[in-house]
Amino acid sequence: MTRTWRSAASVALALLVLWLGAPVRADFISGKHAYDAGDFNTAHQEWLAAALAGDAQAQYELGIMLANGVGEPRDVISAYAWLTLAAKGGVKDAKEKYDLLLKEYIPRHCHFDALALVRSFESGQPERLAEGGRQNSRCWNFKQN
């Protein structure tokens, strides 16, 4: 009887996790459809919602959009932070991308600011990262090619 109860509880827990994750996955899929259709503003909004909810793939896609300036002004600091979070979430290509940003595009004096965005997100304060390029910092004021 105990095994049956544990099995039923495990199945119920798995279904609950899937059910709670469904809206996040829906945001990611909606964002993908919007991106493929060239509606980059909608893609950004959908992926931002999913990324803030912890969807690593949305964090990756959002980081790539920001690094390339697609749909939003280019913001390599926020891109680095989103790609770092995606790598921590298991997206294997993310580390290569954030390493490239850090090496080639982020000024040395801005490394701390980029890492501070990751720490803010991980400590339950995602609004700093969600604001992106509107940060009041010299790191968001330099010209990026």
C-alpha positions in Angstrom: 0.0 0.0 0.0 2.8 2.4 0.8 4.5 1.9 -2.6 1.2 2.5 -4.4 0.7 5.7 -2.4 4.3 6.9 -3.2 3.8 6.1 -6.9 0.6 8.0 -7.0 2.2 11.0 -5.1 5.1 11.0 -7.5 2.8 11.0 -10.5 0.7 13.8 -9.0 3.8 15.9 -8.2 5.1 15.4 -11.8 1.8 16.5 -13.2 1.8 19.5 -10.9 5.3 20.5 -12.1 4.3 20.1 -15.7 1.1 22.1 -15.2 2.9 25.0 -13.4 5.6 25.1 -16.1 3.1 25.1 -19.0 2.5 28.9 -19.0 6.2 29.5 -19.1 6.7 27.1 -22.0 3.7 28.8 -23.7 5.5 32.2 -23.4 8.6 30.6 -24.9 6.7 29.1 -27.8 4.7 32.3 -28.4 8.0 34.2 -28.5 9.5 31.7 -31.0 6.5 32.1 -33.3 6.7 35.9 -33.0 10.5 35.9 -33.7 10.1 33.6 -36.7 7.4 36.0 -38.0 9.7 39.0 -37.6 7.7 40.5 -34.7 10.8 41.1 -32.5 9.0 43.3 -30.0 6.5 40.6 -29.2 9.2 37.9 -29.1 11.2 40.1 -26.7 8.1 40.5 -24.4 7.2 36.8 -24.4 10.8 35.7 -23.9 11.3 38.2 -21.1 8.3 36.9 -19.3 9.5 33.3 -19.6 13.1 34.2 -18.8 12.0 36.0 -15.6 10.1 32.8 -14.7 13.3 30.8 -15.0 13.0 29.3 -18.5 16.7 28.8 -19.5 16.0 28.5 -23.2 14.1 31.9 -23.1 17.0 33.4 -21.2 19.4 32.2 -24.0 17.2 33.5 -26.8 16.8 36.8 -25.0 20.5 37.1 -24.5 21.2 36.5 -28.2 18.6 39.1 -29.2 20.2 41.7 -26.9 23.7 40.8 -28.0 22.8 41.4 -31.6 20.4 44.3 -31.0 17.4 42.5 -32.5 14.1 44.1 -31.5 15.8 46.2 -28.8 18.9 48.4 -28.7 22.1 46.3 -28.4 22.9 45.7 -24.7 25.9 43.4 -24.2 25.8 43.8 -20.4 22.3 42.4 -20.1 23.0 39.9 -22.8 25.9 38.5 -20.8 23.7 38.2 -17.7 20.9 36.4 -19.5 23.4 34.0 -21.2 25.1 33.3 -17.9 21.7 32.4 -16.4 20.9 30.2 -19.4 24.2 28.4 -19.0 23.5 27.8 -15.4 20.1 26.5 -16.5 21.7 23.9 -18.8 21.8 25.5 -22.2 25.1 24.3 -23.5 25.8 26.9 -26.2 25.3 29.8 -23.7 28.7 29.6 -22.1 30.5 30.0 -25.4 28.4 33.0 -26.2 28.8 34.8 -22.8 32.6 34.0 -22.9 32.8 35.8 -26.3 30.9 38.8 -25.0 33.1 39.0 -22.0 36.3 38.7 -24.0 35.4 40.9 -27.0 32.6 43.3 -26.2 32.4 44.1 -22.5 34.9 46.7 -21.2 36.9 45.5 -18.3 35.4 48.1 -16.0 31.9 46.7 -16.7 32.6 43.0 -15.8 31.4 43.7 -12.2 28.2 45.3 -13.4 27.4 42.3 -15.6 27.9 39.9 -12.8 25.9 42.0 -10.4 22.9 41.6 -12.7 23.2 37.8 -12.4 23.5 38.0 -8.6 20.5 40.3 -8.4 18.4 37.9 -10.5 19.5 34.9 -8.4 18.8 36.7 -5.1 15.1 37.3 -6.2 15.5 40.8 -7.6 15.0 40.3 -11.4 13.8 43.8 -12.0 17.4 45.2 -12.5 18.0 42.7 -15.3 14.6 43.2 -16.8 15.3 46.9 -17.1 18.3 46.2 -19.3 19.9 49.1 -21.1 18.0 51.6 -19.0 20.5 51.1 -16.2 22.0 54.2 -14.7 25.6 53.2 -15.1 28.5 54.2 -17.3 28.5 50.6 -18.6 25.3 51.3 -20.5 26.4 54.6 -21.8 29.4 53.6 -23.9 29.0 53.2 -27.7 28.8 49.6 -28.9 29.4 48.7 -32.5 
